[in-house]
């Protein structure tokens, strides 16, 4: 019967499309994980190979401020891309994996330059690994007390980082979550519109 055959063909097409969508989702997830790992690893390698054995100066402060502003611009661009993405949750994870390490590594580099030029700025001279450890403990508010800022400049930098950490956690993360929800609603609305057009017999 033509109607039965047509229904079977429709169901078969839907199952095939669902399988294709599932495979596409897995590929998107795998690519997102790979991009996240490569991005984080790349920034970490860059932190360890950049020449930071220089004196701390006004230029260092300008570089830090410029890096923080660039991170803010990057976050704004990422919010827009999350809203327009077909997979907003994955895009948000990638965005966070780029923004958070970049912000922390900027301050770790500043601490490394400061400690290299003023060894007494902290309770002990810091290596790059020490600076990375210190910046993470400040971000996590662990406060072991083994490394702390001593000089006024070091304390100012740590204070700025703590304020930035609060903004990153309180505002940026919330903005990412809001963008994910809106992106999902937008993707669902687009999917519903496509389904309605496909189900409309008068459509093209």
Secondary structure by P-SEA (a helix, b strand, c coil): caaaaaaaaaaaaaaaaaaaaaaaaaaaaaaaaaaaaaaaaaaaaaaaaccccccccaaaaaaaaaaaaaaaaaaaaaaaaaaacccaaaaaaaaaacaaaaaaaaaaaaaaaaaaaccccccccccaaaaaaaaaaaaacccccccccccaaaaaaaaaaaaaaaaaaccaaaaaaaaaaaaaaaaaaaaaaaaaaaaccccc
